[in-house]
Amino acid sequence: MNKENVIAIYNDLFIKAWHKMVSIVGIHTVMVLVQRSLWQTRQKYAEAELISVSEAGVSFDVLDGIETEQLKKIMEDLFASLIDILTRLLGEEITRKIAEDIDGFVNEREVV
């Protein structure tokens, strides 16, 4: 899988997750959650500094210069961090529902 596909798939995935989370907790809470997840990811991967968050969502546009495997690690870490924070904030049941929706989307796109 090339970088453009990785970015496109994760961008689509984040859009779906973003909308689902906004419908549950609101835009401002989602922004804080994603910014916190991004902060945690940046502690491990300096390249994550290129990811930006706004009320419009998360932008991965400038990540095309990162090696594909490193890009996948960054995205996986970002999602894992987000799910962990959601679980602590919202509880396991709500987070499981969000994760199932996301997982269904991931399986549709054949990303693992």
ROLUM-116542 format. One line per field, with one value per atom (N, C-alpha, C, O): residue number from 1; residue in one letter; x, y, z. Coordinates in nm, 3 decimals, padded with zeros to 5 digits, m for minus. Each point is the difference from the previous one (the first is absolute). Layout:
N
resi [NUM ...]
resn [A ...]
east [X ...]
north [Y ...]
up [Z ...]
This chain:
112
resi [1 1 1 1 2 2 2 2 3 3 3 3 4 4 4 4 5 5 5 5 6 6 6 6 7 7 7 7 8 8 8 8 9 9 9 9 10 10 10 10 11 11 11 11 12 12 12 12 13 13 13 13 14 14 14 14 15 15 15 15 16 16 16 16 17 17 17 17 18 18 18 18 19 19 19 19 20 20 20 20 21 21 21 21 22 22 22 22 23 23 23 23 24 24 24 24 25 25 25 25 26 26 26 26 27 27 27 27 28 28 28 28 29 29 29 29 30 30 30 30 31 31 31 31 32 32 32 32 33 33 33 33 34 34 34 34 35 35 35 35 36 36 36 36 37 37 37 37 38 38 38 38 39 39 39 39 40 40 40 40 41 41 41 41 42 42 42 42 43 43 43 43 44 44 44 44 45 45 45 45 46 46 46 46 47 47 47 47 48 48 48 48 49 49 49 49 50 50 50 50 51 51 51 51 52 52 52 52 53 53 53 53 54 54 54 54 55 55 55 55 56 56 56 56 57 57 57 57 58 58 58 58 59 59 59 59 60 60 60 60 61 61 61 61 62 62 62 62 63 63 63 63 64 64 64 64 65 65 65 65 66 66 66 66 67 67 67 67 68 68 68 68 69 69 69 69 70 70 70 70 71 71 71 71 72 72 72 72 73 73 73 73 74 74 74 74 75 75 75 75 76 76 76 76 77 77 77 77 78 78 78 78 79 79 79 79 80 80 80 80 81 81 81 81 82 82 82 82 83 83 83 83 84 84 84 84 85 85 85 85 86 86 86 86 87 87 87 87 88 88 88 88 89 89 89 89 90 90 90 90 91 91 91 91 92 92 92 92 93 93 93 93 94 94 94 94 95 95 95 95 96 96 96 96 97 97 97 97 98 98 98 98 99 99 99 99 100 100 100 100 101 101 101 101 102 102 102 102 103 103 103 103 104 104 104 104 105 105 105 105 106 106 106 106 107 107 107 107 108 108 108 108 109 109 109 109 110 110 110 110 111 111 111 111 112 112 112 112]
resn [M M M M N N N N K K K K E E E E N N N N V V V V I I I I A A A A I I I I Y Y Y Y N N N N D D D D L L L L F F F F I I I I K K K K A A A A W W W W H H H H K K K K M M M M V V V V S S S S I I I I V V V V G G G G I I I I H H H H T T T T V V V V M M M M V V V V L L L L V V V V Q Q Q Q R R R R S S S S L L L L W W W W Q Q Q Q T T T T R R R R Q Q Q Q K K K K Y Y Y Y A A A A E E E E A A A A E E E E L L L L I I I I S S S S V V V V S S S S E E E E A A A A G G G G V V V V S S S S F F F F D D D D V V V V L L L L D D D D G G G G I I I I E E E E T T T T E E E E Q Q Q Q L L L L K K K K K K K K I I I I M M M M E E E E D D D D L L L L F F F F A A A A S S S S L L L L I I I I D D D D I I I I L L L L T T T T R R R R L L L L L L L L G G G G E E E E E E E E I I I I T T T T R R R R K K K K I I I I A A A A E E E E D D D D I I I I D D D D G G G G F F F F V V V V N N N N E E E E R R R R E E E E V V V V V V V V]
east [00.084 m00.084 00.089 00.096 m00.126 00.083 m00.048 m00.107 00.191 m00.028 m00.133 m00.074 00.046 m00.124 m00.121 m00.097 00.103 m00.111 m00.011 m00.111 00.224 m00.002 m00.063 m00.087 00.132 m00.054 m00.149 m00.078 00.037 m00.141 m00.086 m00.108 00.154 m00.077 m00.014 m00.109 00.220 m00.008 m00.075 m00.067 00.076 m00.078 m00.150 m00.076 00.036 m00.141 m00.043 m00.110 00.197 m00.028 m00.018 m00.093 00.182 m00.010 m00.125 m00.061 00.021 m00.123 m00.119 m00.083 00.076 m00.111 00.004 m00.103 00.220 00.013 m00.034 m00.068 00.118 m00.025 m00.150 m00.049 m00.024 m00.145 m00.072 m00.093 00.133 m00.062 00.024 m00.092 00.216 00.032 m00.070 m00.049 00.044 m00.067 m00.147 m00.056 m00.006 m00.142 m00.023 m00.110 00.213 m00.013 00.042 m00.071 00.185 00.053 00.016 00.032 m00.053 00.010 00.138 00.099 m00.097 00.121 00.115 00.114 m00.141 00.110 00.066 00.122 m00.202 00.055 00.081 00.107 m00.156 00.073 00.134 00.102 m00.103 00.126 00.101 00.118 m00.164 00.090 00.051 00.119 m00.207 00.040 00.103 00.100 m00.126 00.091 00.133 00.107 m00.112 00.124 00.082 00.123 m00.189 00.071 00.061 00.116 m00.190 00.051 00.119 00.100 m00.112 00.108 00.124 00.113 m00.134 00.112 00.074 00.123 m00.200 00.062 00.078 00.109 m00.165 00.066 00.127 00.101 m00.106 00.117 00.116 00.115 m00.145 00.105 00.083 00.117 m00.177 00.068 00.052 00.104 m00.176 00.032 00.002 m00.105 00.223 00.014 m00.077 m00.050 00.039 m00.069 m00.148 m00.063 00.008 m00.141 m00.026 m00.116 00.221 m00.015 m00.066 m00.058 00.066 m00.056 m00.153 m00.064 00.007 m00.145 m00.061 00.049 m00.156 m00.066 m00.147 m00.062 00.009 m00.139 m00.069 00.054 m00.175 m00.083 m00.145 m00.028 m00.064 m00.141 m00.048 m00.101 00.174 m00.035 00.043 m00.049 00.139 00.048 00.151 00.065 m00.011 00.143 00.057 m00.058 00.172 00.063 00.128 00.091 m00.086 00.116 00.071 00.088 m00.126 00.046 00.151 00.051 00.021 00.144 00.083 00.121 m00.184 00.072 00.059 00.062 m00.079 00.044 00.152 00.047 00.029 00.145 00.052 00.121 m00.209 00.040 m00.003 m00.089 00.186 00.009 m00.127 m00.053 00.004 m00.129 m00.014 m00.102 00.200 m00.011 m00.003 m00.073 00.151 00.000 m00.135 m00.052 m00.004 m00.131 m00.107 m00.084 00.087 m00.095 00.014 m00.100 00.223 00.024 m00.058 m00.063 00.085 m00.052 m00.152 m00.059 m00.004 m00.146 m00.056 m00.099 00.161 m00.045 00.013 m00.089 00.199 00.021 m00.104 m00.054 00.027 m00.098 m00.138 m00.068 00.027 m00.130 m00.003 m00.100 00.206 00.004 m00.009 m00.071 00.141 m00.005 m00.140 m00.050 m00.012 m00.135 m00.099 m00.083 00.090 m00.089 00.023 m00.096 00.221 00.031 m00.061 m00.060 00.076 m00.056 m00.152 m00.063 00.003 m00.146 m00.051 m00.101 00.172 m00.041 00.002 m00.092 00.197 00.010 m00.106 m00.051 00.017 m00.096 m00.145 m00.082 00.051 m00.138 m00.041 m00.119 00.216 m00.030 00.015 00.002 00.007 00.028 m00.114 00.024 m00.148 m00.114 m00.013 m00.015 00.021 m00.012 00.121 m00.014 00.131 00.120 m00.003 00.042 m00.093 m00.011 m00.091 00.029 m00.138 m00.092 00.071 m00.012 00.085 00.074 00.104 00.013 00.060 00.104 m00.059 00.060 m00.177 m00.064 m00.037 00.018 m00.070 m00.032 00.126 00.001 00.105 00.127 00.056 00.046 m00.051 00.052 m00.077 00.060 m00.191 m00.078 00.044 00.006 00.024 00.050 00.137 00.027 00.060 00.134 m00.010 00.068 m00.151 m00.012 m00.056 00.036 m00.124 m00.052 00.112 m00.001 00.098 00.109 00.119 00.098 m00.107 00.106 00.132 00.105 m00.112 00.120 00.013 m00.097 00.215 00.025 00.127 00.040]
north [m00.117 00.117 00.124 00.008 00.088 00.120 00.106 m00.012 00.115 00.105 00.071 00.029 m00.003 00.071 m00.081 00.055 m00.187 m00.087 m00.001 00.005 m00.012 m00.001 00.130 m00.002 00.113 00.130 00.009 00.044 m00.086 00.007 m00.088 00.042 m00.161 m00.092 00.053 00.001 00.043 00.052 00.132 00.028 00.052 00.124 m00.034 00.059 m00.152 m00.042 m00.058 00.027 m00.106 m00.061 00.107 m00.006 00.104 00.105 00.085 00.044 m00.022 00.075 m00.073 00.062 m00.191 m00.079 00.003 00.021 m00.043 00.001 00.138 00.012 00.092 00.137 00.027 00.049 m00.080 00.025 m00.081 00.050 m00.171 m00.084 00.057 00.008 00.033 00.055 00.134 00.027 00.058 00.130 m00.021 00.075 m00.174 m00.025 m00.045 00.013 m00.067 m00.050 00.104 00.020 00.046 00.089 00.145 00.084 m00.051 00.138 00.034 m00.067 00.171 00.037 00.040 m00.041 00.118 00.049 m00.113 m00.002 m00.090 m00.115 m00.087 m00.048 00.028 m00.080 00.066 m00.068 00.198 00.069 m00.020 m00.025 00.035 m00.021 m00.144 m00.023 m00.072 m00.141 m00.029 m00.068 00.118 m00.025 00.072 m00.055 00.178 00.072 m00.073 m00.005 m00.052 m00.077 m00.126 m00.033 m00.036 m00.119 00.036 m00.072 00.183 00.045 00.037 m00.031 00.095 00.033 m00.128 m00.005 m00.096 m00.126 m00.064 m00.052 00.057 m00.057 00.078 m00.058 00.188 00.084 m00.030 00.026 m00.079 m00.036 m00.117 m00.015 m00.067 m00.117 00.024 m00.053 00.134 00.021 00.149 00.065 m00.010 00.143 00.039 00.112 m00.204 00.028 00.032 00.062 m00.104 00.027 00.149 00.043 00.037 00.146 00.053 00.109 m00.182 00.043 m00.012 00.058 m00.134 m00.019 00.120 00.043 00.010 00.114 m00.031 m00.082 00.151 m00.019 00.135 00.099 m00.096 00.120 m00.045 m00.120 00.215 m00.037 m00.074 m00.069 00.085 m00.070 m00.146 m00.080 00.044 m00.138 m00.007 00.095 m00.207 m00.026 00.001 m00.057 00.123 00.008 m00.082 00.020 m00.111 m00.085 00.036 m00.073 00.184 00.037 00.007 m00.033 00.075 00.021 m00.121 00.011 m00.125 m00.121 m00.079 m00.104 00.148 m00.079 m00.016 m00.083 00.158 m00.014 m00.105 m00.026 m00.034 m00.100 m00.139 m00.031 m00.051 m00.138 m00.076 00.021 m00.106 m00.065 m00.076 00.015 m00.094 m00.077 00.091 m00.026 00.132 00.097 00.070 00.025 00.007 00.063 m00.089 00.047 m00.175 m00.094 m00.005 m00.002 00.001 m00.004 00.125 m00.009 00.124 00.124 m00.004 00.034 m00.075 m00.005 m00.101 00.027 m00.143 m00.102 00.050 m00.022 00.088 00.054 00.107 00.004 00.083 00.105 m00.058 00.045 m00.146 m00.063 m00.076 00.007 m00.078 m00.074 00.097 m00.026 00.136 00.101 00.058 00.018 00.011 00.055 m00.097 00.040 m00.165 m00.101 m00.014 m00.014 00.017 m00.009 00.118 m00.018 00.138 00.119 m00.006 00.032 m00.074 m00.013 m00.099 00.024 m00.133 m00.101 00.057 m00.022 00.095 00.060 00.107 00.016 00.058 00.109 m00.047 00.036 m00.117 m00.036 m00.137 m00.030 m00.050 m00.135 m00.100 00.036 m00.158 m00.107 m00.024 m00.027 00.036 m00.032 00.098 m00.042 00.171 00.100 m00.009 00.007 m00.022 m00.010 m00.123 00.005 m00.115 m00.122 00.023 m00.048 00.121 00.030 00.084 m00.027 00.128 00.083 m00.085 00.008 m00.090 m00.085 m00.100 m00.028 m00.028 m00.093 00.069 m00.056 00.178 00.076 00.026 m00.014 00.052 00.026 m00.129 m00.001 m00.107 m00.128 m00.048 m00.055 00.074 m00.037 00.076 m00.054 00.181 00.083 m00.050 m00.010 m00.020 m00.048 m00.131 m00.018 m00.073 m00.128 00.019 m00.075 00.173 00.028 00.045 m00.031 00.106 00.055 m00.096 00.026 m00.137 m00.101 00.057 m00.025 00.101 00.053 m00.073 m00.012 m00.035 m00.066 00.055 m00.042]
up [00.000 00.000 00.000 00.077 m00.163 m00.007 00.100 00.059 m00.043 00.098 m00.025 00.094 m00.219 m00.032 00.045 00.051 m00.071 00.044 00.151 00.054 00.016 00.146 00.051 00.087 m00.142 00.042 m00.031 00.085 m00.202 m00.039 00.090 00.042 m00.014 00.083 00.142 00.057 00.001 00.136 00.006 00.100 m00.202 m00.005 00.001 00.076 m00.161 m00.003 00.134 00.049 00.010 00.130 00.107 00.080 m00.080 00.100 m00.020 00.098 m00.221 m00.026 00.061 00.066 m00.088 00.056 00.153 00.064 m00.006 00.145 00.056 00.102 m00.170 00.044 00.009 00.102 m00.208 m00.003 00.108 00.064 m00.045 00.102 00.140 00.082 m00.056 00.132 00.022 00.109 m00.212 00.013 00.035 00.080 m00.141 00.029 00.144 00.052 00.010 00.138 00.103 00.099 m00.120 00.104 m00.042 00.085 m00.210 m00.046 m00.057 00.029 m00.110 m00.075 00.091 m00.023 00.126 00.084 00.079 00.016 00.031 00.070 m00.094 00.037 m00.157 m00.098 m00.033 m00.010 m00.006 m00.028 00.112 m00.025 00.149 00.114 00.002 00.022 m00.046 00.001 m00.110 00.025 m00.143 m00.112 00.024 m00.029 00.080 00.029 00.106 m00.010 00.108 00.103 m00.062 00.028 m00.110 m00.069 m00.087 m00.005 m00.064 m00.086 00.083 m00.040 00.153 00.088 00.043 m00.003 00.041 00.041 m00.116 00.020 m00.138 m00.117 m00.033 m00.039 00.055 m00.027 00.096 m00.033 00.149 00.095 m00.052 00.037 m00.123 m00.056 m00.142 m00.039 m00.036 m00.142 m00.031 m00.006 m00.014 m00.029 m00.127 m00.010 m00.085 m00.125 00.021 m00.085 00.198 00.030 00.017 00.001 00.013 00.006 m00.126 00.001 m00.109 m00.127 m00.005 m00.087 00.180 00.005 00.071 00.105 m00.162 00.064 00.028 m00.067 00.169 00.043 00.002 00.050 m00.106 00.006 00.015 00.003 00.006 00.009 m00.125 00.004 m00.112 m00.124 00.002 m00.079 00.169 00.010 00.011 00.045 m00.085 00.009 m00.141 m00.092 00.076 m00.131 m00.004 00.081 m00.175 m00.021 m00.132 m00.045 m00.015 m00.134 m00.017 m00.107 00.209 m00.015 00.042 00.018 m00.004 00.043 m00.115 00.024 m00.146 m00.114 m00.009 m00.078 00.155 m00.002 00.097 00.004 00.072 00.100 m00.062 m00.079 00.113 m00.047 00.040 00.109 m00.197 00.016 00.132 00.068 m00.031 00.125 00.122 00.095 m00.098 00.109 00.007 00.109 m00.223 m00.007 00.063 00.076 m00.108 00.059 00.151 00.071 m00.021 00.146 00.067 00.105 m00.167 00.056 00.007 00.103 m00.212 m00.004 00.099 00.069 m00.061 00.095 00.143 00.082 m00.052 00.134 00.032 00.111 m00.207 00.020 00.030 00.092 m00.168 00.024 00.132 00.072 m00.039 00.126 00.118 00.097 m00.106 00.104 00.014 00.111 m00.224 00.002 00.064 00.082 m00.119 00.058 00.150 00.076 m00.034 00.143 00.077 00.106 m00.159 00.065 00.002 00.101 m00.212 m00.005 00.105 00.065 m00.049 00.097 00.141 00.078 m00.046 00.134 00.021 00.111 m00.214 00.013 m00.007 00.084 m00.184 m00.028 00.053 00.011 00.022 00.044 m00.113 m00.118 00.156 m00.096 m00.098 m00.117 00.164 m00.086 m00.117 m00.115 00.143 m00.107 m00.093 m00.123 00.181 m00.082 m00.089 m00.115 00.168 m00.080 m00.120 m00.110 00.129 m00.110 m00.107 m00.119 00.163 m00.095 m00.073 m00.122 00.198 m00.059 m00.098 m00.104 00.136 m00.093 m00.130 m00.108 00.119 m00.122 m00.080 m00.123 00.192 m00.067 m00.058 m00.114 00.192 m00.047 m00.122 m00.093 00.092 m00.116 m00.123 m00.110 00.130 m00.110 m00.044 m00.120 00.215 m00.033 m00.077 m00.101 00.147 m00.071 m00.140 m00.091 00.073 m00.133 m00.093 m00.119 00.175 m00.080 m00.006 m00.070 00.144 00.006 00.048 m00.059 00.168 00.066 00.131 00.075 m00.047 00.128 00.058 00.109]
